[in-house]
């Protein structure tokens, strides 16, 4: 039996392909056998910020989408553990208004 080597990460919110609000809460579940250093969030390759404090392995960030054009965009979350190992997941969202 093989275990997970390094951190694991799962999107909680926003829902897949959802229409993003002007201010959207990004929420992921991050876990590892080591301490989590933080979770970095980005959209379309542009860094948004980092959440370093999780509550019950949940890491949140408030995204203000600003002047992002209508259409599909790619959110990315990347977790970094105490050993420097990383893991990333992406989620597609839409800007509808």
Protein Blocks (a to p, Z undefined) as FASTA:
>chain_A
ZZdedjddddfbdcehiacdfbdcdddddddfbdcfbdcddeehiafbdcfbdgehiacd
dddekjacedddddddddddfkopacddddddddfZZ
